[in-house]
Amino acid sequence: MKNLCTLSIVFLVSISSIFAQSETCDCKTDLDFIVSKMKKMPSYKDQIKGENAIEFKDTYKTLSEKMKQPILIEDCYKLLLQQMLLVNDVHASLSFKKEYLSKEDVKDSIKIAAFKTLDIFKNHPKTNKNISVLKDELSKKSIEDLEGIYNYGELQKIGIYYSDNKKDLIGVVLESKLNQWEAGEIIFYATQTSGIKYNLYYYNPTTRKPGLVKSISFENGRIWGYKKEGNSYNAELPIKDQSNLVFKQINENTQYMYFGDFNSFSKKNRNAFKSFYNKMKKELNAENVIVDLRSNGGGNKKLSDPFLKLLKKKNVYILTNCFAGSNGEQFTLKLRNLKNAKHLGQTTRGIISYGMNYGYNYNTPSGNFNIKPTDMDFSKYLIYEGKGVVPQIKLDFKRDWIEQTLEIIAKDNQ
């Protein structure tokens, strides 16, 4: 790509749209800034010792050598990510700030046409495979194969195939209703990190801005927002349109609780949890309780942990999917420690060992990137970081998970 670190403003076709062009920046200064922030993180202090410290230092030296001359903005981003990924901390992130297309720009055909005249579009990575041949090959892959044709909603068809190392995967646009994309362009690179877990270096489908999302599961024909054609099974997803806090009686012996998150940022949410807890103290009386944590993104243990006392003497059946993370995962492990608890479903996200109390974020000196370092230490869960918590009983993706759980409860009560 020919877009460089500091961007000049260019007016195109007499419209007010602005696109990144060609000035340069000091990527090394950004690297030093990022390293200084990383060194304050609990995850850095926990992990960067001994041989890891040597690798961290050697990587810094190698990257610094590559930054002596002006460097393309995306190349700079990739190098900075190399340094950050030496610390196993899924919460910590480095985001790409510069925009090539805004959400408003993509609605304007003139601005899209102007964008396509720029080097950042012309030099976007493309597959070297013939698209027609690739479509044909991928359409023949079995439903269980990771390779194949995937849908991004109704907007794009993406071909996913193995890279040369036969381990990592590449996602390429086959068809697109989004006019800012053309067939053959690469939309993500998926790097396997552990088992079903991958890091995705991706390009935002709308704005085309690059980014990195870590510890994403590739299972049941789904990787992040991409779903395989022919696989319509979505039993791992939460019940559609369910509110954040749900309690209901399923049958005479079983009650159901759903927690969408444990977010304590708003007073409204804190009050809702307080009311929900008081309701549970009165009404949670069944022998068996299903605790549904599917897609629970976490939050504050002050909201989650009081429920442990209420569930202590129950037969607890915990449901998680690959999008359950952070305090949602910690709460899962605490529930599993109860005497009569079983964990069902799918392996969790693996974003559990660190966190953000104050949520500070910092723009790098160039202004091109933003780092969000972690400041909370839950390193007793480090064995799950980037891997997730594996359920004791995996559920079938093809059948409703509540129904399957009720079948397991029935067997346990025989």
MONOR-V480963 format. One record per residue. N is the residue number from 1. SS is DSSP state (alpha for helix, beta for strand, coil for the rest). PSI is psi in whole degrees, -180 to 180 (999 if undefined). Layout:
BEGIN
n = {N | N}
ss = {SS | SS}
psi = {PSI | PSI}
END
This chain:
BEGIN
n = {1 | 2 | 3 | 4 | 5 | 6 | 7 | 8 | 9 | 10 | 11 | 12 | 13 | 14 | 15 | 16 | 17 | 18 | 19 | 20 | 21 | 22 | 23 | 24 | 25 | 26 | 27 | 28 | 29 | 30 | 31 | 32 | 33 | 34 | 35 | 36 | 37 | 38 | 39 | 40 | 41 | 42 | 43 | 44 | 45 | 46 | 47 | 48 | 49 | 50 | 51 | 52 | 53 | 54 | 55 | 56 | 57 | 58 | 59 | 60 | 61 | 62 | 63 | 64 | 65 | 66 | 67 | 68 | 69 | 70 | 71 | 72 | 73 | 74 | 75 | 76 | 77 | 78 | 79 | 80 | 81 | 82 | 83 | 84 | 85 | 86 | 87 | 88 | 89 | 90 | 91 | 92 | 93 | 94 | 95 | 96 | 97 | 98 | 99 | 100 | 101 | 102 | 103 | 104 | 105 | 106 | 107 | 108 | 109 | 110 | 111 | 112 | 113 | 114 | 115 | 116 | 117 | 118 | 119 | 120 | 121 | 122 | 123 | 124 | 125 | 126 | 127 | 128 | 129 | 130 | 131 | 132 | 133 | 134 | 135 | 136 | 137 | 138 | 139 | 140 | 141 | 142 | 143 | 144 | 145 | 146 | 147 | 148 | 149 | 150 | 151 | 152 | 153 | 154 | 155 | 156 | 157 | 158 | 159 | 160 | 161 | 162 | 163 | 164 | 165 | 166 | 167 | 168 | 169 | 170 | 171 | 172 | 173 | 174 | 175 | 176 | 177 | 178 | 179 | 180 | 181 | 182 | 183 | 184 | 185 | 186 | 187 | 188 | 189 | 190 | 191 | 192 | 193 | 194 | 195 | 196 | 197 | 198 | 199 | 200 | 201 | 202 | 203 | 204 | 205 | 206 | 207 | 208 | 209 | 210 | 211 | 212 | 213 | 214 | 215 | 216 | 217 | 218 | 219 | 220 | 221 | 222 | 223 | 224 | 225 | 226 | 227 | 228 | 229 | 230 | 231 | 232 | 233 | 234 | 235 | 236 | 237 | 238 | 239 | 240 | 241 | 242 | 243 | 244 | 245 | 246 | 247 | 248 | 249 | 250 | 251 | 252 | 253 | 254 | 255 | 256 | 257 | 258 | 259 | 260 | 261 | 262 | 263 | 264 | 265 | 266 | 267 | 268 | 269 | 270 | 271 | 272 | 273 | 274 | 275 | 276 | 277 | 278 | 279 | 280 | 281 | 282 | 283 | 284 | 285 | 286 | 287 | 288 | 289 | 290 | 291 | 292 | 293 | 294 | 295 | 296 | 297 | 298 | 299 | 300 | 301 | 302 | 303 | 304 | 305 | 306 | 307 | 308 | 309 | 310 | 311 | 312 | 313 | 314 | 315 | 316 | 317 | 318 | 319 | 320 | 321 | 322 | 323 | 324 | 325 | 326 | 327 | 328 | 329 | 330 | 331 | 332 | 333 | 334 | 335 | 336 | 337 | 338 | 339 | 340 | 341 | 342 | 343 | 344 | 345 | 346 | 347 | 348 | 349 | 350 | 351 | 352 | 353 | 354 | 355 | 356 | 357 | 358 | 359 | 360 | 361 | 362 | 363 | 364 | 365 | 366 | 367 | 368 | 369 | 370 | 371 | 372 | 373 | 374 | 375 | 376 | 377 | 378 | 379 | 380 | 381 | 382 | 383 | 384 | 385 | 386 | 387 | 388 | 389 | 390 | 391 | 392 | 393 | 394 | 395 | 396 | 397 | 398 | 399 | 400 | 401 | 402 | 403 | 404 | 405 | 406 | 407 | 408 | 409 | 410 | 411 | 412 | 413 | 414}
ss = {coil | coil | coil | beta | coil | coil | coil | coil | beta | beta | beta | coil | coil | coil | coil | coil | coil | beta | beta | beta | coil | coil | coil | coil | coil | coil | alpha | alpha | alpha | alpha | alpha | alpha | alpha | alpha | alpha | alpha | alpha | alpha | coil | coil | coil | alpha | alpha | alpha | alpha | alpha | alpha | coil | coil | alpha | alpha | alpha | alpha | alpha | alpha | alpha | alpha | alpha | alpha | alpha | alpha | alpha | alpha | alpha | alpha | alpha | coil | coil | coil | coil | coil | beta | alpha | alpha | alpha | alpha | alpha | alpha | alpha | alpha | alpha | alpha | alpha | alpha | coil | coil | coil | coil | coil | coil | coil | coil | beta | beta | beta | beta | coil | coil | coil | coil | coil | coil | coil | coil | alpha | alpha | alpha | coil | alpha | alpha | alpha | alpha | alpha | alpha | alpha | coil | coil | coil | alpha | alpha | alpha | alpha | coil | coil | coil | beta | coil | coil | coil | coil | alpha | alpha | alpha | alpha | alpha | alpha | alpha | alpha | alpha | coil | coil | coil | coil | coil | coil | coil | coil | beta | beta | beta | beta | beta | coil | coil | coil | beta | beta | beta | beta | beta | beta | beta | coil | coil | coil | coil | coil | coil | beta | beta | beta | beta | beta | beta | beta | beta | coil | coil | coil | coil | coil | coil | coil | coil | beta | beta | beta | beta | beta | beta | beta | beta | beta | beta | coil | coil | beta | beta | beta | beta | beta | beta | beta | coil | coil | coil | coil | coil | coil | beta | beta | beta | beta | beta | beta | beta | beta | beta | beta | coil | coil | beta | beta | coil | coil | beta | beta | beta | coil | coil | coil | coil | coil | coil | coil | coil | coil | coil | coil | coil | coil | coil | coil | coil | beta | beta | beta | beta | beta | beta | beta | coil | coil | beta | beta | beta | beta | beta | beta | coil | coil | beta | coil | coil | coil | coil | alpha | alpha | alpha | alpha | alpha | alpha | alpha | alpha | alpha | alpha | alpha | alpha | alpha | alpha | alpha | alpha | alpha | coil | coil | coil | coil | beta | beta | beta | beta | beta | coil | coil | coil | coil | coil | coil | beta | coil | alpha | alpha | alpha | alpha | coil | alpha | alpha | alpha | alpha | alpha | alpha | coil | coil | coil | beta | beta | beta | beta | beta | beta | coil | coil | coil | coil | coil | coil | alpha | alpha | alpha | alpha | alpha | alpha | alpha | alpha | alpha | alpha | coil | coil | coil | coil | beta | beta | beta | beta | beta | coil | coil | coil | coil | coil | coil | coil | coil | beta | beta | coil | coil | coil | coil | coil | coil | beta | beta | coil | coil | coil | coil | coil | beta | beta | beta | beta | coil | coil | coil | beta | beta | coil | alpha | alpha | alpha | alpha | alpha | alpha | coil | coil | coil | coil | coil | coil | coil | coil | beta | beta | coil | coil | coil | coil | coil | coil | alpha | alpha | alpha | alpha | alpha | alpha | alpha | alpha | alpha | alpha | alpha | alpha | coil | coil}
psi = {146 | -1 | 131 | 170 | -53 | 137 | 135 | 160 | 129 | 130 | 131 | 143 | 41 | 32 | 164 | -3 | 139 | 141 | 151 | 137 | -101 | 18 | 174 | 169 | 174 | 94 | -31 | -38 | -39 | -41 | -47 | -40 | -46 | -43 | -39 | -37 | -38 | -39 | -16 | -9 | 140 | -36 | -39 | -47 | -34 | -39 | -32 | 81 | 159 | -126 | -32 | -36 | -38 | -45 | -41 | -45 | -42 | -40 | -43 | -44 | -44 | -45 | -39 | -38 | -34 | -9 | 14 | -28 | 162 | 143 | 144 | 143 | -43 | -33 | -40 | -46 | -46 | -39 | -41 | -38 | -34 | -42 | -45 | -36 | -5 | -17 | 126 | 89 | 96 | -28 | -39 | 138 | 155 | 119 | 156 | 120 | -36 | 137 | 137 | -36 | 133 | 170 | -26 | -38 | -39 | -9 | -6 | 113 | -31 | -42 | -35 | -44 | -40 | -41 | -38 | -4 | -9 | 155 | -33 | -26 | -47 | -32 | 12 | 142 | 138 | 154 | 151 | 9 | 149 | 125 | -42 | -43 | -42 | -45 | -46 | -45 | -45 | -29 | -19 | -4 | 147 | 161 | -26 | -17 | 140 | -37 | 147 | -169 | 130 | 153 | 138 | 88 | -133 | 11 | -33 | 152 | 128 | 131 | 127 | 126 | 160 | 143 | -179 | -26 | -1 | 21 | -49 | 166 | 156 | 135 | 123 | 142 | 124 | -42 | 148 | 132 | -7 | 115 | -14 | -1 | 151 | 153 | 138 | -17 | 141 | 130 | -20 | 158 | 126 | 115 | 119 | 132 | -37 | 116 | -119 | 3 | 138 | 148 | 133 | 117 | 115 | 167 | 124 | 126 | -31 | -57 | -13 | 13 | 133 | 155 | 174 | 129 | 134 | 153 | 57 | 131 | 142 | 97 | 152 | 42 | 27 | 130 | 110 | -116 | 13 | 128 | 134 | 137 | 137 | -14 | 100 | 13 | 120 | 30 | -21 | -15 | 153 | 161 | 129 | 138 | 21 | 140 | 173 | -33 | 121 | 138 | 132 | 158 | 121 | -46 | -174 | -34 | -2 | 131 | 163 | 135 | 135 | 131 | 111 | -32 | 177 | 43 | 124 | 10 | -38 | 145 | -35 | -43 | -40 | -42 | -36 | -41 | -39 | -44 | -40 | -42 | -44 | -35 | -42 | -35 | -31 | -36 | -12 | 93 | 1 | 157 | -38 | 138 | 125 | 122 | 106 | 113 | 22 | 128 | 19 | 116 | 2 | -159 | -133 | 130 | -19 | -22 | -34 | -47 | -27 | -25 | -17 | -40 | -38 | -28 | -3 | -38 | 15 | 163 | 109 | 132 | 110 | 130 | 128 | 157 | -173 | -8 | 3 | 127 | 172 | -127 | -21 | -36 | -40 | -42 | -37 | -48 | -37 | -39 | -40 | -24 | -11 | 154 | -44 | 65 | 145 | 139 | 121 | 159 | -120 | 153 | 137 | -179 | -46 | 39 | 64 | -25 | -15 | 172 | -177 | 111 | -51 | -18 | 30 | 146 | 155 | 132 | 139 | 163 | -34 | -20 | 2 | -20 | 161 | 129 | 136 | 95 | 157 | 155 | 7 | 142 | 113 | 44 | -6 | -16 | 15 | -28 | -16 | -9 | 127 | 2 | -37 | 169 | 120 | 130 | 154 | -29 | 118 | 137 | 156 | 127 | -15 | -9 | 150 | 132 | -30 | -42 | -43 | -40 | -41 | -35 | -41 | -40 | -44 | -43 | -41 | -27 | 0 | 999}
END
